[in-house]
Amino acid sequence: MRLSRRQLFTAAGLTALAGGITSNGAVAAAAPVRTWSGEIQVGEWERYYLGLDGGAHQKALGALGIAHRDGVRADEQYLMVPVESVRRAALEFGDHAAADVLRDRFGLDSPSMLGRGLKVVLGQNGLEKRYLDDPGLQLRYIGYRRRYANQVLPMPAAVRRALA
């Protein structure tokens, strides 16, 4: 996978270390500083959408002024959204897809909502990576999805802490 210059500079900004001097004169490095900057394409964000968030994704799209005439997904898949807005969608509305796209983009140590949803519907662990690239698995999920239409998975506290 090739990264653009903007992605490389964003990644470098995330891993920048702030140095300091301890009381005994030794040089110490602080923890990496996370900056919530950059943009995420709506289509990339919606790759993680399963529909088990109780309508949080649609509420987030509405709050951000993103048209979704079918009532489910955004009309404009190539629209770029600020990372801070996607983070807000995860924290304020409980949008699982937003939490997962940020988890993958920034390497957050938090549970995968996509993985949890696939476990509930398909009964298997470890399907997240495969789901993102396998249309057959996506269709299989869609076939079972109707039974779980009213089920809402709560956002774990670990996900909220990772995004804070």
PyMOL CGO cylinders between C-alpha atoms (Angstrom):
from pymol import cmd
from pymol.cgo import CYLINDER

trace = [
    CYLINDER, 0.00, 0.00, 0.00, 1.42, 3.38, -1.00, 0.3, 1, 1, 1, 1, 1, 1,
    CYLINDER, 1.42, 3.38, -1.00, 0.76, 6.41, 1.15, 0.3, 1, 1, 1, 1, 1, 1,
    CYLINDER, 0.76, 6.41, 1.15, 0.35, 9.96, -0.09, 0.3, 1, 1, 1, 1, 1, 1,
    CYLINDER, 0.35, 9.96, -0.09, 2.54, 12.76, 1.21, 0.3, 1, 1, 1, 1, 1, 1,
    CYLINDER, 2.54, 12.76, 1.21, -0.32, 14.05, 3.33, 0.3, 1, 1, 1, 1, 1, 1,
    CYLINDER, -0.32, 14.05, 3.33, -0.80, 10.61, 4.91, 0.3, 1, 1, 1, 1, 1, 1,
    CYLINDER, -0.80, 10.61, 4.91, 2.94, 10.33, 5.62, 0.3, 1, 1, 1, 1, 1, 1,
    CYLINDER, 2.94, 10.33, 5.62, 3.08, 13.78, 7.21, 0.3, 1, 1, 1, 1, 1, 1,
    CYLINDER, 3.08, 13.78, 7.21, -0.04, 13.01, 9.24, 0.3, 1, 1, 1, 1, 1, 1,
    CYLINDER, -0.04, 13.01, 9.24, 1.51, 9.74, 10.43, 0.3, 1, 1, 1, 1, 1, 1,
    CYLINDER, 1.51, 9.74, 10.43, 4.73, 11.57, 11.31, 0.3, 1, 1, 1, 1, 1, 1,
    CYLINDER, 4.73, 11.57, 11.31, 2.73, 14.11, 13.32, 0.3, 1, 1, 1, 1, 1, 1,
    CYLINDER, 2.73, 14.11, 13.32, 1.05, 11.29, 15.25, 0.3, 1, 1, 1, 1, 1, 1,
    CYLINDER, 1.05, 11.29, 15.25, 4.30, 9.69, 16.26, 0.3, 1, 1, 1, 1, 1, 1,
    CYLINDER, 4.30, 9.69, 16.26, 6.22, 12.85, 17.11, 0.3, 1, 1, 1, 1, 1, 1,
    CYLINDER, 6.22, 12.85, 17.11, 7.84, 12.59, 20.51, 0.3, 1, 1, 1, 1, 1, 1,
    CYLINDER, 7.84, 12.59, 20.51, 8.26, 15.54, 22.82, 0.3, 1, 1, 1, 1, 1, 1,
    CYLINDER, 8.26, 15.54, 22.82, 11.56, 15.29, 24.70, 0.3, 1, 1, 1, 1, 1, 1,
    CYLINDER, 11.56, 15.29, 24.70, 12.29, 16.60, 28.14, 0.3, 1, 1, 1, 1, 1, 1,
    CYLINDER, 12.29, 16.60, 28.14, 14.88, 16.48, 30.89, 0.3, 1, 1, 1, 1, 1, 1,
    CYLINDER, 14.88, 16.48, 30.89, 14.20, 14.60, 34.12, 0.3, 1, 1, 1, 1, 1, 1,
    CYLINDER, 14.20, 14.60, 34.12, 15.20, 15.79, 37.56, 0.3, 1, 1, 1, 1, 1, 1,
    CYLINDER, 15.20, 15.79, 37.56, 18.44, 13.77, 37.44, 0.3, 1, 1, 1, 1, 1, 1,
    CYLINDER, 18.44, 13.77, 37.44, 19.45, 15.38, 34.13, 0.3, 1, 1, 1, 1, 1, 1,
    CYLINDER, 19.45, 15.38, 34.13, 18.61, 12.42, 31.89, 0.3, 1, 1, 1, 1, 1, 1,
    CYLINDER, 18.61, 12.42, 31.89, 16.78, 13.05, 28.68, 0.3, 1, 1, 1, 1, 1, 1,
    CYLINDER, 16.78, 13.05, 28.68, 13.29, 11.54, 28.70, 0.3, 1, 1, 1, 1, 1, 1,
    CYLINDER, 13.29, 11.54, 28.70, 10.84, 11.08, 25.87, 0.3, 1, 1, 1, 1, 1, 1,
    CYLINDER, 10.84, 11.08, 25.87, 7.18, 11.75, 26.43, 0.3, 1, 1, 1, 1, 1, 1,
    CYLINDER, 7.18, 11.75, 26.43, 4.39, 9.57, 25.12, 0.3, 1, 1, 1, 1, 1, 1,
    CYLINDER, 4.39, 9.57, 25.12, 3.44, 10.07, 21.47, 0.3, 1, 1, 1, 1, 1, 1,
    CYLINDER, 3.44, 10.07, 21.47, 1.20, 13.06, 20.90, 0.3, 1, 1, 1, 1, 1, 1,
    CYLINDER, 1.20, 13.06, 20.90, -2.00, 12.24, 19.01, 0.3, 1, 1, 1, 1, 1, 1,
    CYLINDER, -2.00, 12.24, 19.01, -3.41, 14.93, 16.81, 0.3, 1, 1, 1, 1, 1, 1,
    CYLINDER, -3.41, 14.93, 16.81, -6.89, 14.52, 15.42, 0.3, 1, 1, 1, 1, 1, 1,
    CYLINDER, -6.89, 14.52, 15.42, -6.16, 16.20, 12.10, 0.3, 1, 1, 1, 1, 1, 1,
    CYLINDER, -6.16, 16.20, 12.10, -6.62, 15.30, 8.49, 0.3, 1, 1, 1, 1, 1, 1,
    CYLINDER, -6.62, 15.30, 8.49, -9.63, 14.12, 6.54, 0.3, 1, 1, 1, 1, 1, 1,
    CYLINDER, -9.63, 14.12, 6.54, -11.45, 10.84, 5.99, 0.3, 1, 1, 1, 1, 1, 1,
    CYLINDER, -11.45, 10.84, 5.99, -13.38, 9.94, 2.87, 0.3, 1, 1, 1, 1, 1, 1,
    CYLINDER, -13.38, 9.94, 2.87, -17.03, 9.13, 3.62, 0.3, 1, 1, 1, 1, 1, 1,
    CYLINDER, -17.03, 9.13, 3.62, -16.77, 5.92, 1.57, 0.3, 1, 1, 1, 1, 1, 1,
    CYLINDER, -16.77, 5.92, 1.57, -13.87, 4.72, 3.74, 0.3, 1, 1, 1, 1, 1, 1,
    CYLINDER, -13.87, 4.72, 3.74, -15.85, 5.58, 6.89, 0.3, 1, 1, 1, 1, 1, 1,
    CYLINDER, -15.85, 5.58, 6.89, -18.92, 3.68, 5.64, 0.3, 1, 1, 1, 1, 1, 1,
    CYLINDER, -18.92, 3.68, 5.64, -16.93, 0.53, 4.82, 0.3, 1, 1, 1, 1, 1, 1,
    CYLINDER, -16.93, 0.53, 4.82, -17.14, -0.19, 8.56, 0.3, 1, 1, 1, 1, 1, 1,
    CYLINDER, -17.14, -0.19, 8.56, -20.90, 0.38, 8.83, 0.3, 1, 1, 1, 1, 1, 1,
    CYLINDER, -20.90, 0.38, 8.83, -22.98, -2.64, 9.89, 0.3, 1, 1, 1, 1, 1, 1,
    CYLINDER, -22.98, -2.64, 9.89, -26.18, -1.00, 11.12, 0.3, 1, 1, 1, 1, 1, 1,
    CYLINDER, -26.18, -1.00, 11.12, -26.07, -2.23, 14.71, 0.3, 1, 1, 1, 1, 1, 1,
    CYLINDER, -26.07, -2.23, 14.71, -25.66, 1.23, 16.25, 0.3, 1, 1, 1, 1, 1, 1,
    CYLINDER, -25.66, 1.23, 16.25, -29.32, 2.16, 16.62, 0.3, 1, 1, 1, 1, 1, 1,
    CYLINDER, -29.32, 2.16, 16.62, -29.28, 4.84, 13.92, 0.3, 1, 1, 1, 1, 1, 1,
    CYLINDER, -29.28, 4.84, 13.92, -26.24, 6.65, 15.31, 0.3, 1, 1, 1, 1, 1, 1,
    CYLINDER, -26.24, 6.65, 15.31, -24.55, 6.70, 11.90, 0.3, 1, 1, 1, 1, 1, 1,
    CYLINDER, -24.55, 6.70, 11.90, -27.51, 8.42, 10.27, 0.3, 1, 1, 1, 1, 1, 1,
    CYLINDER, -27.51, 8.42, 10.27, -27.75, 10.94, 13.15, 0.3, 1, 1, 1, 1, 1, 1,
    CYLINDER, -27.75, 10.94, 13.15, -24.06, 11.73, 12.67, 0.3, 1, 1, 1, 1, 1, 1,
    CYLINDER, -24.06, 11.73, 12.67, -24.49, 12.19, 8.92, 0.3, 1, 1, 1, 1, 1, 1,
    CYLINDER, -24.49, 12.19, 8.92, -27.42, 14.53, 9.55, 0.3, 1, 1, 1, 1, 1, 1,
    CYLINDER, -27.42, 14.53, 9.55, -25.50, 16.55, 12.14, 0.3, 1, 1, 1, 1, 1, 1,
    CYLINDER, -25.50, 16.55, 12.14, -22.60, 16.95, 9.71, 0.3, 1, 1, 1, 1, 1, 1,
    CYLINDER, -22.60, 16.95, 9.71, -24.95, 18.03, 6.92, 0.3, 1, 1, 1, 1, 1, 1,
    CYLINDER, -24.95, 18.03, 6.92, -24.12, 15.01, 4.76, 0.3, 1, 1, 1, 1, 1, 1,
    CYLINDER, -24.12, 15.01, 4.76, -27.03, 14.03, 2.51, 0.3, 1, 1, 1, 1, 1, 1,
    CYLINDER, -27.03, 14.03, 2.51, -28.24, 10.43, 2.82, 0.3, 1, 1, 1, 1, 1, 1,
    CYLINDER, -28.24, 10.43, 2.82, -31.43, 10.25, 0.80, 0.3, 1, 1, 1, 1, 1, 1,
    CYLINDER, -31.43, 10.25, 0.80, -31.80, 6.47, 1.17, 0.3, 1, 1, 1, 1, 1, 1,
    CYLINDER, -31.80, 6.47, 1.17, -31.84, 6.95, 4.95, 0.3, 1, 1, 1, 1, 1, 1,
    CYLINDER, -31.84, 6.95, 4.95, -28.84, 4.68, 5.47, 0.3, 1, 1, 1, 1, 1, 1,
    CYLINDER, -28.84, 4.68, 5.47, -25.67, 5.68, 3.62, 0.3, 1, 1, 1, 1, 1, 1,
    CYLINDER, -25.67, 5.68, 3.62, -24.25, 8.98, 2.40, 0.3, 1, 1, 1, 1, 1, 1,
    CYLINDER, -24.25, 8.98, 2.40, -25.07, 10.03, -1.15, 0.3, 1, 1, 1, 1, 1, 1,
    CYLINDER, -25.07, 10.03, -1.15, -21.57, 11.35, -1.84, 0.3, 1, 1, 1, 1, 1, 1,
    CYLINDER, -21.57, 11.35, -1.84, -19.03, 8.59, -1.11, 0.3, 1, 1, 1, 1, 1, 1,
    CYLINDER, -19.03, 8.59, -1.11, -16.01, 10.70, -2.18, 0.3, 1, 1, 1, 1, 1, 1,
    CYLINDER, -16.01, 10.70, -2.18, -16.77, 13.58, 0.18, 0.3, 1, 1, 1, 1, 1, 1,
    CYLINDER, -16.77, 13.58, 0.18, -13.91, 14.35, 2.56, 0.3, 1, 1, 1, 1, 1, 1,
    CYLINDER, -13.91, 14.35, 2.56, -14.80, 14.89, 6.24, 0.3, 1, 1, 1, 1, 1, 1,
    CYLINDER, -14.80, 14.89, 6.24, -12.47, 16.32, 8.91, 0.3, 1, 1, 1, 1, 1, 1,
    CYLINDER, -12.47, 16.32, 8.91, -11.15, 13.67, 11.30, 0.3, 1, 1, 1, 1, 1, 1,
    CYLINDER, -11.15, 13.67, 11.30, -12.41, 15.70, 14.26, 0.3, 1, 1, 1, 1, 1, 1,
    CYLINDER, -12.41, 15.70, 14.26, -15.96, 15.48, 12.86, 0.3, 1, 1, 1, 1, 1, 1,
    CYLINDER, -15.96, 15.48, 12.86, -15.68, 11.70, 12.53, 0.3, 1, 1, 1, 1, 1, 1,
    CYLINDER, -15.68, 11.70, 12.53, -14.37, 11.55, 16.11, 0.3, 1, 1, 1, 1, 1, 1,
    CYLINDER, -14.37, 11.55, 16.11, -17.35, 13.63, 17.21, 0.3, 1, 1, 1, 1, 1, 1,
    CYLINDER, -17.35, 13.63, 17.21, -19.67, 11.18, 15.42, 0.3, 1, 1, 1, 1, 1, 1,
    CYLINDER, -19.67, 11.18, 15.42, -18.20, 8.32, 17.44, 0.3, 1, 1, 1, 1, 1, 1,
    CYLINDER, -18.20, 8.32, 17.44, -18.23, 10.08, 20.81, 0.3, 1, 1, 1, 1, 1, 1,
    CYLINDER, -18.23, 10.08, 20.81, -21.45, 12.10, 20.66, 0.3, 1, 1, 1, 1, 1, 1,
    CYLINDER, -21.45, 12.10, 20.66, -23.66, 9.81, 18.60, 0.3, 1, 1, 1, 1, 1, 1,
    CYLINDER, -23.66, 9.81, 18.60, -22.09, 6.39, 19.24, 0.3, 1, 1, 1, 1, 1, 1,
    CYLINDER, -22.09, 6.39, 19.24, -21.39, 5.72, 15.53, 0.3, 1, 1, 1, 1, 1, 1,
    CYLINDER, -21.39, 5.72, 15.53, -19.61, 2.36, 15.41, 0.3, 1, 1, 1, 1, 1, 1,
    CYLINDER, -19.61, 2.36, 15.41, -18.26, 2.90, 11.89, 0.3, 1, 1, 1, 1, 1, 1,
    CYLINDER, -18.26, 2.90, 11.89, -16.65, 6.18, 12.95, 0.3, 1, 1, 1, 1, 1, 1,
    CYLINDER, -16.65, 6.18, 12.95, -14.97, 4.51, 15.93, 0.3, 1, 1, 1, 1, 1, 1,
    CYLINDER, -14.97, 4.51, 15.93, -13.60, 1.73, 13.73, 0.3, 1, 1, 1, 1, 1, 1,
    CYLINDER, -13.60, 1.73, 13.73, -12.28, 3.92, 10.93, 0.3, 1, 1, 1, 1, 1, 1,
    CYLINDER, -12.28, 3.92, 10.93, -10.45, 6.03, 13.53, 0.3, 1, 1, 1, 1, 1, 1,
    CYLINDER, -10.45, 6.03, 13.53, -9.20, 2.88, 15.25, 0.3, 1, 1, 1, 1, 1, 1,
    CYLINDER, -9.20, 2.88, 15.25, -7.66, 1.67, 12.03, 0.3, 1, 1, 1, 1, 1, 1,
    CYLINDER, -7.66, 1.67, 12.03, -6.41, 5.07, 10.85, 0.3, 1, 1, 1, 1, 1, 1,
    CYLINDER, -6.41, 5.07, 10.85, -4.67, 5.95, 14.11, 0.3, 1, 1, 1, 1, 1, 1,
    CYLINDER, -4.67, 5.95, 14.11, -3.82, 2.48, 15.45, 0.3, 1, 1, 1, 1, 1, 1,
    CYLINDER, -3.82, 2.48, 15.45, -5.93, 2.90, 18.58, 0.3, 1, 1, 1, 1, 1, 1,
    CYLINDER, -5.93, 2.90, 18.58, -5.92, 0.18, 21.19, 0.3, 1, 1, 1, 1, 1, 1,
    CYLINDER, -5.92, 0.18, 21.19, -9.66, -0.41, 21.39, 0.3, 1, 1, 1, 1, 1, 1,
    CYLINDER, -9.66, -0.41, 21.39, -12.09, -3.19, 20.54, 0.3, 1, 1, 1, 1, 1, 1,
    CYLINDER, -12.09, -3.19, 20.54, -13.42, -3.40, 17.00, 0.3, 1, 1, 1, 1, 1, 1,
    CYLINDER, -13.42, -3.40, 17.00, -17.12, -2.66, 16.76, 0.3, 1, 1, 1, 1, 1, 1,
    CYLINDER, -17.12, -2.66, 16.76, -17.17, -4.24, 13.30, 0.3, 1, 1, 1, 1, 1, 1,
    CYLINDER, -17.17, -4.24, 13.30, -15.67, -7.42, 14.75, 0.3, 1, 1, 1, 1, 1, 1,
    CYLINDER, -15.67, -7.42, 14.75, -18.18, -7.44, 17.61, 0.3, 1, 1, 1, 1, 1, 1,
    CYLINDER, -18.18, -7.44, 17.61, -21.10, -6.98, 15.22, 0.3, 1, 1, 1, 1, 1, 1,
    CYLINDER, -21.10, -6.98, 15.22, -19.92, -9.75, 12.89, 0.3, 1, 1, 1, 1, 1, 1,
    CYLINDER, -19.92, -9.75, 12.89, -19.52, -12.04, 15.91, 0.3, 1, 1, 1, 1, 1, 1,
    CYLINDER, -19.52, -12.04, 15.91, -23.13, -11.39, 16.93, 0.3, 1, 1, 1, 1, 1, 1,
    CYLINDER, -23.13, -11.39, 16.93, -24.60, -11.86, 13.45, 0.3, 1, 1, 1, 1, 1, 1,
    CYLINDER, -24.60, -11.86, 13.45, -22.36, -14.56, 11.94, 0.3, 1, 1, 1, 1, 1, 1,
    CYLINDER, -22.36, -14.56, 11.94, -21.15, -16.22, 15.14, 0.3, 1, 1, 1, 1, 1, 1,
    CYLINDER, -21.15, -16.22, 15.14, -17.44, -16.12, 14.29, 0.3, 1, 1, 1, 1, 1, 1,
    CYLINDER, -17.44, -16.12, 14.29, -14.48, -14.16, 15.61, 0.3, 1, 1, 1, 1, 1, 1,
    CYLINDER, -14.48, -14.16, 15.61, -11.79, -12.58, 13.49, 0.3, 1, 1, 1, 1, 1, 1,
    CYLINDER, -11.79, -12.58, 13.49, -13.84, -11.71, 10.40, 0.3, 1, 1, 1, 1, 1, 1,
    CYLINDER, -13.84, -11.71, 10.40, -13.20, -7.96, 10.40, 0.3, 1, 1, 1, 1, 1, 1,
    CYLINDER, -13.20, -7.96, 10.40, -10.23, -7.78, 8.01, 0.3, 1, 1, 1, 1, 1, 1,
    CYLINDER, -10.23, -7.78, 8.01, -11.79, -10.30, 5.65, 0.3, 1, 1, 1, 1, 1, 1,
    CYLINDER, -11.79, -10.30, 5.65, -15.17, -8.51, 5.70, 0.3, 1, 1, 1, 1, 1, 1,
    CYLINDER, -15.17, -8.51, 5.70, -13.65, -5.25, 4.45, 0.3, 1, 1, 1, 1, 1, 1,
    CYLINDER, -13.65, -5.25, 4.45, -12.34, -6.89, 1.24, 0.3, 1, 1, 1, 1, 1, 1,
    CYLINDER, -12.34, -6.89, 1.24, -14.62, -9.89, 0.62, 0.3, 1, 1, 1, 1, 1, 1,
    CYLINDER, -14.62, -9.89, 0.62, -17.89, -9.12, -1.20, 0.3, 1, 1, 1, 1, 1, 1,
    CYLINDER, -17.89, -9.12, -1.20, -19.06, -12.70, -0.60, 0.3, 1, 1, 1, 1, 1, 1,
    CYLINDER, -19.06, -12.70, -0.60, -18.81, -12.26, 3.16, 0.3, 1, 1, 1, 1, 1, 1,
    CYLINDER, -18.81, -12.26, 3.16, -20.51, -8.88, 2.92, 0.3, 1, 1, 1, 1, 1, 1,
    CYLINDER, -20.51, -8.88, 2.92, -23.43, -10.49, 1.07, 0.3, 1, 1, 1, 1, 1, 1,
    CYLINDER, -23.43, -10.49, 1.07, -23.55, -13.28, 3.64, 0.3, 1, 1, 1, 1, 1, 1,
    CYLINDER, -23.55, -13.28, 3.64, -23.81, -10.66, 6.38, 0.3, 1, 1, 1, 1, 1, 1,
    CYLINDER, -23.81, -10.66, 6.38, -26.61, -8.86, 4.51, 0.3, 1, 1, 1, 1, 1, 1,
    CYLINDER, -26.61, -8.86, 4.51, -28.52, -12.14, 4.28, 0.3, 1, 1, 1, 1, 1, 1,
    CYLINDER, -28.52, -12.14, 4.28, -28.47, -12.58, 8.06, 0.3, 1, 1, 1, 1, 1, 1,
    CYLINDER, -28.47, -12.58, 8.06, -28.80, -8.90, 8.95, 0.3, 1, 1, 1, 1, 1, 1,
    CYLINDER, -28.80, -8.90, 8.95, -32.61, -8.74, 8.98, 0.3, 1, 1, 1, 1, 1, 1,
    CYLINDER, -32.61, -8.74, 8.98, -32.85, -10.95, 12.09, 0.3, 1, 1, 1, 1, 1, 1,
    CYLINDER, -32.85, -10.95, 12.09, -30.70, -8.47, 14.01, 0.3, 1, 1, 1, 1, 1, 1,
    CYLINDER, -30.70, -8.47, 14.01, -32.28, -5.27, 12.68, 0.3, 1, 1, 1, 1, 1, 1,
    CYLINDER, -32.28, -5.27, 12.68, -33.50, -4.14, 16.12, 0.3, 1, 1, 1, 1, 1, 1,
    CYLINDER, -33.50, -4.14, 16.12, -30.38, -5.12, 18.04, 0.3, 1, 1, 1, 1, 1, 1,
    CYLINDER, -30.38, -5.12, 18.04, -28.13, -2.29, 19.18, 0.3, 1, 1, 1, 1, 1, 1,
    CYLINDER, -28.13, -2.29, 19.18, -24.60, -2.97, 20.40, 0.3, 1, 1, 1, 1, 1, 1,
    CYLINDER, -24.60, -2.97, 20.40, -23.52, -0.50, 23.08, 0.3, 1, 1, 1, 1, 1, 1,
    CYLINDER, -23.52, -0.50, 23.08, -20.24, 1.32, 22.59, 0.3, 1, 1, 1, 1, 1, 1,
    CYLINDER, -20.24, 1.32, 22.59, -17.74, -0.06, 25.14, 0.3, 1, 1, 1, 1, 1, 1,
    CYLINDER, -17.74, -0.06, 25.14, -16.03, 2.35, 27.53, 0.3, 1, 1, 1, 1, 1, 1,
    CYLINDER, -16.03, 2.35, 27.53, -12.64, 1.22, 26.15, 0.3, 1, 1, 1, 1, 1, 1,
    CYLINDER, -12.64, 1.22, 26.15, -13.57, 2.64, 22.73, 0.3, 1, 1, 1, 1, 1, 1,
    CYLINDER, -13.57, 2.64, 22.73, -14.66, 5.96, 24.25, 0.3, 1, 1, 1, 1, 1, 1,
    CYLINDER, -14.66, 5.96, 24.25, -11.42, 6.18, 26.28, 0.3, 1, 1, 1, 1, 1, 1,
    CYLINDER, -11.42, 6.18, 26.28, -9.32, 5.53, 23.17, 0.3, 1, 1, 1, 1, 1, 1,
    CYLINDER, -9.32, 5.53, 23.17, -11.08, 8.36, 21.32, 0.3, 1, 1, 1, 1, 1, 1,
    CYLINDER, -11.08, 8.36, 21.32, -10.92, 10.86, 24.20, 0.3, 1, 1, 1, 1, 1, 1,
]
cmd.load_cgo(trace, "trace")
